[in-house]
Amino acid sequence: AAGERETVTIPTAILLDLARSLPGQDLSLKSKTGAVTLASGKFKASIQTLPVSDFPPLPVLSDTDDGTMITREWLRFAIKAVRFAVAVDDPRLALNGALLQFGATETRLVATNGHQMAIADGPATTGTDAIIPRKTLDALAGLLEEDGPDVSFSASGNHLVFRTGDYTLISRRIDQAYPSWEKMALGDDLEAIHIDREPVLTSLRRAAMV
């Protein structure tokens, strides 16, 4: 009926591919039993929907945003800096994500796959430590590509919630203890070496060509 809200479950990949093929054009969606009709100009397609009952329940979010504020610029930089060190399909589930850690002197994003480790430090703030899954990091990276408001982060039960502007990203959290990375990265026997950035980057690019 007119004015009533309808709920449907649409395969994301199909909808995204169709939307990308129609850049700059308005899209209209009309649902009917078992399918959604997508139309734009002279284009029309019917997409089969999935049972709404199969969609996992979403966490109940508060109308008031009382999460920890993280600067957008730093989070964008941090994800890019540590993403390469996140493990892929490791049986140690904690390594398949990056640790977001809040401390008195800095906020840190840490990733290690057991062979490599990357750490990005940022402005100190208070919050709940959490492991952000690899796919969530990738989704956040895409969401933060353009400039915009800072990011509000909160942990709600088994979920992580990121809010920025009109966007809300909800992810399941990895509920495991992260390895004691400090012992590996901050040991007394480690010595810092300072090198010029550009010569090293140039050498790496040349080495990758052969």
C-alpha positions as CSV (number, residue, x, y, z in Angstrom):
1,A,0.0,0.0,0.0
2,A,1.1,3.6,-0.6
3,G,3.2,5.0,2.2
4,E,4.1,1.6,3.7
5,R,7.8,0.6,4.0
6,E,8.8,-2.6,2.3
7,T,11.8,-4.8,3.2
8,V,13.6,-6.9,0.7
9,T,17.0,-8.6,0.5
10,I,18.9,-8.0,-2.8
11,P,22.2,-9.7,-3.9
12,T,24.7,-6.9,-3.4
13,A,27.1,-7.8,-6.2
14,I,24.4,-7.8,-8.9
15,L,22.9,-4.5,-7.7
16,L,26.4,-2.9,-7.5
17,D,27.4,-4.0,-11.0
18,L,24.2,-2.7,-12.5
19,A,24.5,0.7,-10.6
20,R,28.1,1.1,-11.8
21,S,27.0,0.5,-15.4
22,L,24.6,3.4,-15.2
23,P,26.8,6.3,-13.9
24,G,25.1,9.6,-13.2
25,Q,21.6,8.2,-13.8
26,D,18.8,8.0,-11.3
27,L,17.6,4.5,-10.4
28,S,14.2,3.4,-9.3
29,L,13.4,0.2,-7.5
30,K,10.0,-1.5,-7.4
31,S,9.4,-4.7,-5.5
32,K,7.1,-7.5,-6.2
33,T,6.8,-11.0,-4.8
34,G,10.2,-12.7,-5.1
35,A,11.9,-10.0,-7.3
36,V,12.8,-6.3,-7.6
37,T,12.6,-4.3,-10.8
38,L,15.4,-1.8,-11.3
39,A,14.8,0.9,-14.0
40,S,16.8,3.8,-15.3
41,G,15.9,5.6,-18.5
42,K,15.4,3.0,-21.2
43,F,17.1,0.2,-19.1
44,K,15.0,-2.2,-17.0
45,A,16.1,-5.4,-15.1
46,S,14.5,-7.8,-12.8
47,I,16.6,-9.1,-9.8
48,Q,15.5,-12.1,-7.8
49,T,15.4,-11.3,-4.1
50,L,16.3,-13.5,-1.2
51,P,14.1,-14.4,1.8
52,V,14.2,-11.5,4.3
53,S,14.1,-14.1,7.2
54,D,17.5,-15.3,6.1
55,F,19.1,-11.9,6.7
56,P,21.0,-11.9,10.0
57,P,19.5,-9.7,12.7
58,L,21.0,-6.2,13.1
59,P,22.1,-4.9,16.5
60,V,19.9,-2.3,18.1
61,L,21.7,1.0,17.8
62,S,21.1,4.1,20.0
63,D,19.7,7.2,18.4
64,T,22.4,9.2,20.2
65,D,25.9,8.7,18.8
66,D,28.0,8.3,21.9
67,G,30.9,6.5,20.3
68,T,34.6,7.2,20.3
69,M,35.6,9.9,17.7
70,I,38.5,9.0,15.5
71,T,40.0,11.4,13.0
72,R,39.1,10.5,9.5
73,E,42.5,11.4,8.1
74,W,44.4,9.2,10.6
75,L,42.1,6.2,10.2
76,R,42.4,6.4,6.4
77,F,46.2,6.5,6.7
78,A,46.4,3.8,9.4
79,I,44.3,1.3,7.4
80,K,46.5,1.9,4.3
81,A,49.6,1.5,6.4
82,V,48.9,-1.8,8.1
83,R,46.6,-3.6,5.7
84,F,49.4,-5.6,4.0
85,A,50.3,-7.2,7.3
86,V,46.8,-8.6,8.0
87,A,46.7,-12.4,7.7
88,V,44.4,-14.2,5.2
89,D,42.4,-17.3,6.3
90,D,44.8,-17.9,9.2
91,P,43.5,-20.5,11.7
92,R,44.4,-18.0,14.4
93,L,41.3,-15.9,13.8
94,A,42.6,-12.8,15.6
95,L,45.3,-12.4,13.0
96,N,42.7,-12.1,10.2
97,G,42.1,-8.5,11.4
98,A,43.8,-5.5,12.8
99,L,43.8,-4.5,16.5
100,L,42.4,-1.0,17.2
101,Q,44.0,-0.1,20.6
102,F,43.3,3.0,22.7
103,G,45.9,4.2,25.1
104,A,46.7,7.1,27.3
105,T,49.3,8.5,24.9
106,E,48.2,7.3,21.5
107,T,45.6,5.3,19.5
108,R,47.1,2.4,17.6
109,L,46.2,0.2,14.7
110,V,48.3,-3.0,14.7
111,A,48.4,-5.9,12.2
112,T,50.6,-8.9,12.0
113,N,50.5,-12.2,10.0
114,G,53.2,-13.8,12.0
115,H,55.9,-12.8,9.5
116,Q,55.3,-9.1,9.1
117,M,54.0,-6.4,11.5
118,A,52.8,-2.9,10.9
119,I,51.9,-0.3,13.5
120,A,50.2,3.1,12.9
121,D,50.1,5.6,15.8
122,G,47.5,8.4,16.1
123,P,46.1,10.9,18.5
124,A,45.2,9.5,21.9
125,T,41.5,9.0,22.8
126,T,39.5,6.7,25.0
127,G,37.6,3.7,23.7
128,T,37.1,0.0,23.7
129,D,39.9,-2.1,22.1
130,A,38.7,-4.3,19.3
131,I,39.9,-6.4,16.4
132,I,38.6,-5.1,13.0
133,P,38.2,-7.9,10.5
134,R,40.1,-7.7,7.2
135,K,37.0,-7.2,5.0
136,T,35.7,-4.5,7.3
137,L,39.1,-2.7,7.0
138,D,38.6,-2.8,3.2
139,A,35.1,-1.5,3.4
140,L,36.3,1.3,5.7
141,A,39.1,2.2,3.3
142,G,36.6,2.6,0.5
143,L,34.3,4.6,2.7
144,L,37.0,7.0,3.8
145,E,38.6,7.6,0.3
146,E,36.9,11.0,0.1
147,D,37.1,13.8,2.6
148,G,34.3,14.1,5.1
149,P,33.4,14.1,8.8
150,D,35.4,12.2,11.4
151,V,34.5,8.6,12.3
152,S,32.5,7.5,15.4
153,F,33.4,4.0,16.6
154,S,31.6,1.9,19.2
155,A,31.5,-1.8,20.2
156,S,28.0,-3.1,20.7
157,G,27.8,-6.7,21.9
158,N,29.3,-8.9,19.1
159,H,29.3,-6.0,16.7
160,L,31.5,-3.0,15.8
161,V,29.8,0.1,14.6
162,F,31.4,2.9,12.5
163,R,29.5,6.1,11.7
164,T,30.5,8.9,9.5
165,G,28.1,11.4,8.0
166,D,25.1,9.6,6.7
167,Y,26.9,6.2,6.6
168,T,26.8,3.5,9.2
169,L,29.0,0.4,8.8
170,I,28.3,-2.6,11.1
171,S,30.7,-5.5,11.4
172,R,30.9,-8.6,13.5
173,R,33.9,-8.4,15.9
174,I,36.6,-11.0,16.1
175,D,36.1,-12.2,19.7
176,Q,39.5,-13.5,20.4
177,A,42.6,-12.2,22.3
178,Y,45.1,-10.5,20.0
179,P,48.7,-11.8,20.3
180,S,51.1,-9.9,22.6
181,W,52.5,-7.8,19.8
182,E,54.3,-5.5,22.1
183,K,56.9,-8.2,23.0
184,M,57.7,-8.5,19.3
185,A,57.7,-4.9,18.3
186,L,58.8,-3.0,21.4
187,G,61.6,-5.3,22.8
188,D,64.6,-3.8,24.6
189,D,67.0,-5.4,22.0
190,L,65.4,-3.6,19.0
191,E,67.4,-0.7,17.4
192,A,65.7,1.9,15.3
193,I,67.2,2.8,12.0
194,H,66.3,6.0,10.2
195,I,66.5,6.0,6.4
196,D,65.6,8.4,3.6
197,R,62.2,7.5,2.2
198,E,62.5,8.3,-1.5
199,P,65.7,6.4,-2.2
200,V,64.3,3.3,-0.6
201,L,61.0,3.6,-2.6
202,T,62.9,4.1,-5.8
203,S,65.1,1.0,-5.2
204,L,62.0,-1.1,-4.4
205,R,60.2,0.0,-7.5
206,R,63.3,-0.9,-9.6
207,A,63.6,-4.3,-7.9
208,A,59.9,-5.1,-8.6
209,M,60.5,-4.6,-12.3
210,V,62.9,-7.5,-12.7
